[in-house]
Amino acid sequence: MSDNGSQPTSKGYMEACQNLGIHQAFTSYNNPKGNADTERVFRTMKEELLWLQEWTSPFELVDALKEWITYYNEQYLHSKLNYKAPNKFEEEYWKNQLILLTTP
């Protein structure tokens, strides 16, 4: 999900997404809350990782970012997800969907 800013709507970015098989979805105009969840994840990442130190190499940053994403998905508790980590919430969601589909 992207806003309609210059980066996600640039020709180069859109072509790169298309080449990678990424379907772009955009928020509607004049809807600042339409992308709020995504923006909040990025803000949290900046506050808890990116802004806390000076990075000496892109490789160091990539490694730290991979670790942070794993932590975020496996351990970070979200009030919006009933205080569950994203992976746990999704696992329970799909389990419940399967129960709904298989219950007569």
C-alpha positions as CSV (number, residue, x, y, z in Angstrom):
1,M,0.0,0.0,0.0
2,S,1.5,3.3,-1.0
3,D,0.5,6.9,-1.0
4,N,0.4,8.9,-4.2
5,G,3.8,10.6,-3.6
6,S,6.5,11.1,-6.2
7,Q,8.5,8.0,-5.2
8,P,5.9,5.2,-5.5
9,T,4.4,6.8,-8.6
10,S,7.7,7.4,-10.4
11,K,8.2,5.6,-13.7
12,G,11.3,3.8,-12.5
13,Y,9.7,2.6,-9.3
14,M,6.6,1.4,-11.0
15,E,8.6,-0.5,-13.6
16,A,10.7,-2.1,-10.9
17,C,7.6,-3.3,-9.1
18,Q,6.1,-4.6,-12.3
19,N,9.4,-6.5,-13.1
20,L,9.4,-8.0,-9.6
21,G,5.7,-9.1,-9.9
22,I,4.7,-6.6,-7.1
23,H,1.1,-5.3,-7.4
24,Q,1.0,-1.7,-6.3
25,A,-2.0,-0.5,-4.4
26,F,-2.5,3.2,-3.6
27,T,-4.5,5.1,-1.0
28,S,-7.1,7.4,-2.2
29,Y,-6.2,11.1,-2.5
30,N,-6.8,13.3,0.5
31,N,-7.0,10.3,2.8
32,P,-4.0,10.5,5.2
33,K,-5.3,7.6,7.3
34,G,-5.5,5.3,4.4
35,N,-1.9,4.2,4.8
36,A,-1.7,4.7,8.5
37,D,-0.8,1.1,9.4
38,T,2.1,1.0,7.0
39,E,3.4,4.4,8.0
40,R,3.3,3.3,11.7
41,V,5.4,0.3,11.0
42,F,8.0,2.5,9.2
43,R,7.9,5.0,12.1
44,T,8.5,2.2,14.6
45,M,11.4,0.9,12.6
46,K,13.0,4.3,12.4
47,E,12.5,5.0,16.1
48,E,13.7,1.6,17.3
49,L,16.5,0.8,14.8
50,L,17.5,3.3,12.1
51,W,17.8,6.5,14.2
52,L,19.6,4.9,17.1
53,Q,23.0,4.7,15.5
54,E,25.1,5.8,12.6
55,W,25.5,3.0,10.0
56,T,29.0,2.4,8.7
57,S,28.0,0.2,5.7
58,P,24.8,-0.8,3.9
59,F,25.6,-4.4,4.7
60,E,25.5,-3.7,8.4
61,L,22.2,-2.0,8.0
62,V,20.7,-4.8,5.9
63,D,21.7,-7.4,8.6
64,A,20.3,-5.3,11.4
65,L,17.1,-4.7,9.4
66,K,16.6,-8.4,8.8
67,E,17.0,-9.0,12.5
68,W,14.6,-6.2,13.4
69,I,12.0,-7.5,10.9
70,T,12.2,-11.0,12.4
71,Y,11.8,-9.6,15.9
72,Y,8.9,-7.4,14.9
73,N,7.0,-10.2,13.2
74,E,7.7,-12.8,15.9
75,Q,7.8,-10.9,19.2
76,Y,6.5,-7.4,18.9
77,L,3.1,-7.2,20.6
78,H,0.5,-5.0,18.9
79,S,-2.6,-3.6,20.7
80,K,-4.4,-3.6,17.3
81,L,-3.7,-7.4,17.1
82,N,-5.0,-8.1,20.6
83,Y,-1.5,-7.9,22.0
84,K,-0.1,-10.6,19.8
85,A,2.8,-10.6,17.4
86,P,2.0,-10.4,13.7
87,N,3.0,-14.0,12.9
88,K,1.0,-15.4,15.9
89,F,-2.1,-13.3,15.0
90,E,-1.9,-14.4,11.3
91,E,-1.4,-18.1,12.3
92,E,-4.5,-17.9,14.6
93,Y,-6.5,-16.1,11.9
94,W,-5.9,-18.8,9.3
95,K,-6.5,-21.5,11.8
96,N,-9.9,-20.0,12.5
97,Q,-10.7,-19.6,8.8
98,L,-9.9,-23.3,8.3
99,I,-12.3,-24.2,11.2
100,L,-15.0,-22.1,9.7
101,L,-14.5,-23.7,6.3
102,T,-14.6,-27.3,7.7
103,T,-17.4,-26.9,10.2
104,P,-20.7,-28.2,8.9
